[in-house]
């Protein structure tokens, strides 16, 4: 209330009007009438800038500085208007300040509500646009995956027939094993594309999130040992109950863990799987001491097909969709050991 603009628009005008008022002869009735009414300008300005507090504060100050001039009849320089008129004027100062301040606060509150509604509308529109894009993309991906799977089934069937015909000691056996592994890899990629395009329905049941963390640790223990990654498990002593699909949640965590292994690379490191609960929200946390995520990459991390050259870019996208199906979300941040992924889920009783 005492900043530079408020001083310029409110307090200095009140001081200037008061000085002119006190310095004007009582014989100049018209001048006193004008000056008396000029007080309303800074009062309304204070109300617009600071609401009810500003309007009443300016009105009270105006009343206090005007009161001696209004009723000091013995002075040569005083307001020559009638006593009732001057008393009503002081009353109006406060009524105008209070009313203008109240209306200004209502307008500010309404503006904040409209801004919040606009932000929510923009968020919903963005979600609808994203949902539309994902739906269209899913249809295209599903069609392509099905077209690829048909010849793959034929190739896999042919491979089963030919496999016994190639002796184990033959020079061509190595190339044939590569051929079979690549067919299997293409089949797995097609399944991931189909999982993204048409994710299966979630069978939500009451479960302990700690069991999901333990299962994740079991599924990743062998690869962690192979890649010299120390696997840590941090669980609370009490059950952390959520409603979820245990298989889908374990798959979600496994996708995050696979990305962690890629980030850690051959040097090894630490992967920590933890469960926590705060209020009515439970969280499954996977963090590693790999290199931090660049801000640009972090913003696009869960976008479909966003990946380095080592994968399809669907793992984290599928994980995000599973989280949404569970009424939760995934947050990726540079925190904890280095990089932390947090799955947030509502508690079973939330």
PLY file of the C-alpha trace (Angstrom):
ply
format ascii 1.0
element vertex 350
property float x
property float y
property float z
element edge 349
property int vertex1
property int vertex2
end_header
0.00 0.00 0.00
2.97 2.32 0.26
4.72 1.43 -2.98
5.81 3.96 -5.56
2.68 3.85 -7.75
0.30 3.93 -4.79
2.15 6.88 -3.29
1.95 8.70 -6.62
-1.73 7.94 -7.22
-3.13 8.08 -3.67
-1.05 9.55 -0.87
0.54 12.47 -2.74
-2.82 13.59 -4.24
-4.45 13.50 -0.78
-1.58 15.59 0.60
-1.76 18.05 -2.32
-5.56 18.46 -2.09
-5.30 18.97 1.67
-2.59 21.63 1.27
-4.69 23.48 -1.31
-7.78 23.14 0.85
-6.10 24.58 3.92
-4.50 27.35 1.89
-7.70 28.53 0.13
-9.62 31.47 1.57
-13.04 30.70 3.03
-14.48 33.31 0.71
-13.88 31.07 -2.32
-16.84 28.73 -1.80
-16.58 27.16 -5.28
-12.91 26.29 -4.76
-13.67 24.49 -1.51
-16.52 22.59 -3.19
-14.17 21.41 -5.95
-11.35 20.47 -3.58
-13.71 18.64 -1.22
-14.92 16.45 -4.05
-11.45 15.86 -5.50
-10.72 13.62 -2.50
-12.86 10.91 -4.12
-10.30 10.38 -6.89
-7.44 9.08 -4.71
-9.92 7.15 -2.54
-11.27 5.25 -5.57
-7.74 4.78 -6.92
-6.69 3.19 -3.61
-9.75 0.92 -3.70
-8.95 -0.26 -7.23
-5.32 -0.95 -6.37
-5.68 -2.50 -2.91
-9.30 -3.51 -2.50
-11.28 -2.95 0.66
-8.21 -2.30 2.78
-6.93 0.35 0.38
-10.30 2.09 -0.05
-11.03 2.28 3.66
-7.44 3.29 4.47
-7.50 6.20 2.01
-11.00 7.25 3.16
-9.95 7.21 6.83
-6.82 9.26 6.13
-8.86 11.74 4.09
-11.39 12.07 6.92
-8.65 12.69 9.48
-6.83 15.38 7.44
-10.06 17.07 6.34
-11.78 17.08 9.75
-9.80 19.99 11.34
-10.31 22.12 8.24
-14.00 21.30 8.06
-14.97 22.23 11.64
-12.29 24.69 12.82
-14.68 27.62 12.39
-12.42 30.10 14.15
-9.68 29.81 11.55
-9.46 32.26 8.67
-8.90 29.43 6.14
-11.66 26.88 6.62
-14.28 25.18 4.49
-17.27 27.56 4.41
-19.84 24.84 3.60
-22.56 23.95 6.11
-21.76 21.60 8.97
-24.28 18.95 7.88
-22.92 19.00 4.33
-19.36 18.54 5.54
-20.37 15.74 7.94
-22.16 13.94 5.10
-19.11 14.44 2.89
-16.88 12.69 5.46
-19.44 9.90 5.74
-19.47 9.54 1.96
-15.68 9.34 1.83
-15.80 6.17 3.92
-18.90 4.79 2.19
-17.35 5.26 -1.24
-13.99 3.85 -0.12
-15.61 0.78 1.43
-18.00 0.14 -1.46
-15.38 0.66 -4.17
-12.90 -1.53 -2.29
-15.46 -4.30 -1.83
-16.43 -4.21 -5.52
-12.76 -4.20 -6.52
-12.13 -7.31 -4.41
-15.15 -9.04 -5.94
-13.83 -8.19 -9.40
-10.37 -9.53 -8.51
-11.82 -12.73 -7.09
-13.94 -13.19 -10.18
-10.91 -12.57 -12.39
-8.90 -15.20 -10.50
-11.76 -17.67 -10.86
-11.98 -16.96 -14.59
-8.22 -17.36 -14.99
-8.33 -20.67 -13.10
-11.26 -21.82 -15.25
-9.38 -20.79 -18.39
-6.28 -22.71 -17.33
-8.40 -25.77 -16.58
-10.14 -25.45 -19.94
-6.78 -25.18 -21.71
-5.57 -28.24 -19.84
-8.66 -30.23 -20.82
-8.37 -29.10 -24.43
-4.72 -30.16 -24.47
-5.72 -33.54 -23.02
-8.44 -33.97 -25.64
-6.04 -33.06 -28.44
-3.44 -35.46 -27.05
-6.08 -38.19 -26.67
-7.17 -37.64 -30.26
-3.62 -37.82 -31.53
-2.91 -40.96 -29.50
-6.11 -42.56 -30.74
-5.28 -41.85 -34.38
-1.68 -42.91 -33.85
-2.85 -46.08 -32.13
-5.01 -47.04 -35.09
-2.12 -46.54 -37.50
0.31 -48.43 -35.28
-2.13 -51.30 -34.78
-2.64 -51.63 -38.52
1.09 -51.64 -39.24
1.80 -54.11 -36.43
-0.85 -56.51 -37.69
0.50 -56.30 -41.23
3.99 -57.10 -39.96
2.82 -59.93 -37.69
1.23 -61.90 -40.52
4.48 -62.50 -42.47
6.32 -62.92 -39.15
4.07 -65.84 -38.24
4.89 -67.39 -41.61
8.61 -66.82 -41.08
8.45 -68.26 -37.55
6.60 -71.33 -38.80
9.08 -71.83 -41.61
11.96 -71.46 -39.13
10.55 -74.23 -36.96
10.46 -76.57 -39.95
13.96 -75.68 -41.18
15.68 -75.58 -37.76
16.18 -79.39 -37.43
17.58 -79.55 -40.95
20.63 -77.41 -40.13
23.22 -79.39 -38.13
24.52 -77.85 -34.95
28.12 -78.14 -36.19
27.38 -76.56 -39.58
29.05 -73.26 -40.44
25.66 -71.80 -41.35
24.27 -72.55 -37.87
25.50 -69.25 -36.43
23.81 -67.23 -39.15
20.64 -69.29 -38.68
20.57 -68.54 -34.94
20.87 -64.84 -35.73
17.97 -65.24 -38.15
15.75 -66.86 -35.49
16.66 -64.32 -32.82
15.79 -61.44 -35.15
12.39 -63.01 -35.89
11.76 -63.27 -32.14
12.88 -59.68 -31.64
10.54 -58.43 -34.38
7.69 -60.35 -32.73
8.40 -58.68 -29.39
8.53 -55.25 -31.04
5.16 -55.88 -32.70
3.68 -56.89 -29.34
4.93 -53.64 -27.81
3.40 -51.66 -30.66
0.10 -53.42 -30.11
0.30 -52.88 -26.35
0.66 -49.15 -27.00
-2.12 -49.07 -29.61
-4.65 -51.08 -27.64
-3.63 -51.44 -24.00
-5.47 -54.20 -22.21
-8.07 -53.33 -19.58
-6.82 -52.98 -16.03
-8.23 -55.42 -13.47
-8.07 -53.21 -10.41
-7.99 -55.10 -7.13
-6.85 -54.19 -3.65
-3.13 -54.95 -3.37
-0.03 -54.09 -1.38
2.27 -51.86 -3.44
5.24 -53.38 -1.61
4.59 -56.68 -3.42
4.87 -54.88 -6.77
8.23 -53.43 -5.71
9.46 -56.87 -4.61
8.37 -58.39 -7.92
10.15 -55.62 -9.83
13.33 -56.34 -7.90
13.04 -60.08 -8.68
12.50 -59.43 -12.40
15.51 -57.10 -12.64
17.93 -58.86 -10.29
19.57 -61.03 -12.96
20.11 -58.16 -15.41
21.34 -55.92 -12.59
23.97 -58.49 -11.63
25.01 -58.92 -15.26
25.43 -55.15 -15.72
27.12 -54.61 -12.32
24.22 -52.56 -10.99
23.63 -52.68 -7.25
19.92 -53.25 -6.63
18.46 -51.72 -3.47
14.96 -52.28 -2.09
13.50 -49.83 0.44
10.06 -50.74 1.78
8.05 -49.40 4.72
7.14 -51.87 7.49
3.38 -51.39 7.05
1.33 -52.39 3.97
0.75 -49.66 1.36
-2.64 -50.50 -0.11
-3.76 -49.36 -3.57
-6.24 -50.52 -6.16
-4.34 -51.77 -9.17
-3.44 -54.50 -11.61
-0.33 -56.20 -10.22
0.88 -57.43 -13.62
0.48 -54.04 -15.31
2.13 -52.18 -12.43
5.05 -54.61 -12.44
5.36 -54.15 -16.21
5.33 -50.38 -15.76
8.12 -50.56 -13.18
10.06 -52.97 -15.38
9.91 -50.53 -18.31
11.38 -47.81 -16.10
14.06 -50.17 -14.79
15.06 -51.18 -18.35
15.53 -47.50 -19.22
17.61 -47.09 -16.07
19.92 -49.92 -17.12
20.40 -48.24 -20.50
21.20 -44.92 -18.83
23.72 -46.49 -16.44
25.51 -48.24 -19.28
28.49 -50.57 -18.83
29.93 -48.65 -15.88
27.21 -50.01 -13.56
25.74 -48.05 -10.70
22.81 -48.17 -8.30
19.10 -48.81 -8.91
16.84 -48.26 -5.92
13.23 -49.45 -5.78
11.21 -47.91 -2.97
7.63 -47.52 -1.78
6.31 -44.58 0.21
2.98 -43.20 1.33
1.97 -39.66 2.19
-1.56 -38.68 3.09
-3.94 -40.54 0.80
-1.36 -41.03 -1.97
1.03 -43.95 -2.44
4.15 -43.90 -4.57
6.41 -46.45 -6.21
9.86 -44.90 -6.71
12.68 -46.05 -8.98
15.85 -43.98 -8.92
19.33 -44.46 -10.25
22.66 -42.63 -10.12
22.92 -42.27 -13.89
23.45 -39.00 -15.78
20.79 -36.32 -15.22
17.96 -35.89 -17.69
18.28 -32.82 -19.95
15.28 -30.52 -19.55
14.26 -30.90 -23.21
14.38 -34.69 -22.95
12.50 -34.72 -19.64
9.62 -32.75 -21.17
9.21 -35.35 -23.97
10.14 -38.46 -22.03
6.67 -40.06 -22.06
5.82 -39.10 -25.66
5.29 -42.07 -28.00
8.32 -43.06 -30.10
10.62 -40.59 -28.35
13.79 -42.62 -27.84
17.44 -42.94 -28.57
18.62 -45.42 -31.18
18.42 -48.32 -28.72
14.64 -48.80 -28.62
11.19 -48.13 -30.05
10.39 -45.30 -27.63
7.21 -47.01 -26.40
8.25 -48.32 -22.98
7.73 -45.11 -21.01
4.71 -44.14 -23.12
3.03 -47.43 -22.25
4.00 -46.90 -18.61
2.33 -43.48 -18.63
-0.87 -44.95 -20.10
-0.93 -47.69 -17.45
-0.57 -45.02 -14.76
-3.50 -43.09 -16.24
-5.64 -46.25 -16.27
-4.94 -46.54 -12.53
-5.93 -42.92 -11.86
-2.32 -41.97 -11.21
0.64 -40.34 -12.90
4.40 -40.66 -13.38
6.88 -37.89 -12.58
10.45 -37.90 -13.85
12.94 -35.56 -12.20
16.60 -35.09 -11.45
16.50 -35.96 -7.77
17.34 -38.69 -5.29
20.37 -40.70 -6.38
20.45 -38.78 -9.66
17.34 -39.55 -11.74
14.07 -40.45 -10.05
10.84 -41.82 -11.52
7.84 -41.69 -9.19
4.55 -43.47 -9.85
1.84 -41.72 -7.86
-1.34 -43.70 -7.11
-4.40 -42.94 -4.98
-4.59 -45.03 -1.84
-7.06 -47.92 -1.71
-9.41 -45.94 0.52
-9.00 -42.59 -1.34
0 1
1 2
2 3
3 4
4 5
5 6
6 7
7 8
8 9
9 10
10 11
11 12
12 13
13 14
14 15
15 16
16 17
17 18
18 19
19 20
20 21
21 22
22 23
23 24
24 25
25 26
26 27
27 28
28 29
29 30
30 31
31 32
32 33
33 34
34 35
35 36
36 37
37 38
38 39
39 40
40 41
41 42
42 43
43 44
44 45
45 46
46 47
47 48
48 49
49 50
50 51
51 52
52 53
53 54
54 55
55 56
56 57
57 58
58 59
59 60
60 61
61 62
62 63
63 64
64 65
65 66
66 67
67 68
68 69
69 70
70 71
71 72
72 73
73 74
74 75
75 76
76 77
77 78
78 79
79 80
80 81
81 82
82 83
83 84
84 85
85 86
86 87
87 88
88 89
89 90
90 91
91 92
92 93
93 94
94 95
95 96
96 97
97 98
98 99
99 100
100 101
101 102
102 103
103 104
104 105
105 106
106 107
107 108
108 109
109 110
110 111
111 112
112 113
113 114
114 115
115 116
116 117
117 118
118 119
119 120
120 121
121 122
122 123
123 124
124 125
125 126
126 127
127 128
128 129
129 130
130 131
131 132
132 133
133 134
134 135
135 136
136 137
137 138
138 139
139 140
140 141
141 142
142 143
143 144
144 145
145 146
146 147
147 148
148 149
149 150
150 151
151 152
152 153
153 154
154 155
155 156
156 157
157 158
158 159
159 160
160 161
161 162
162 163
163 164
164 165
165 166
166 167
167 168
168 169
169 170
170 171
171 172
172 173
173 174
174 175
175 176
176 177
177 178
178 179
179 180
180 181
181 182
182 183
183 184
184 185
185 186
186 187
187 188
188 189
189 190
190 191
191 192
192 193
193 194
194 195
195 196
196 197
197 198
198 199
199 200
200 201
201 202
202 203
203 204
204 205
205 206
206 207
207 208
208 209
209 210
210 211
211 212
212 213
213 214
214 215
215 216
216 217
217 218
218 219
219 220
220 221
221 222
222 223
223 224
224 225
225 226
226 227
227 228
228 229
229 230
230 231
231 232
232 233
233 234
234 235
235 236
236 237
237 238
238 239
239 240
240 241
241 242
242 243
243 244
244 245
245 246
246 247
247 248
248 249
249 250
250 251
251 252
252 253
253 254
254 255
255 256
256 257
257 258
258 259
259 260
260 261
261 262
262 263
263 264
264 265
265 266
266 267
267 268
268 269
269 270
270 271
271 272
272 273
273 274
274 275
275 276
276 277
277 278
278 279
279 280
280 281
281 282
282 283
283 284
284 285
285 286
286 287
287 288
288 289
289 290
290 291
291 292
292 293
293 294
294 295
295 296
296 297
297 298
298 299
299 300
300 301
301 302
302 303
303 304
304 305
305 306
306 307
307 308
308 309
309 310
310 311
311 312
312 313
313 314
314 315
315 316
316 317
317 318
318 319
319 320
320 321
321 322
322 323
323 324
324 325
325 326
326 327
327 328
328 329
329 330
330 331
331 332
332 333
333 334
334 335
335 336
336 337
337 338
338 339
339 340
340 341
341 342
342 343
343 344
344 345
345 346
346 347
347 348
348 349
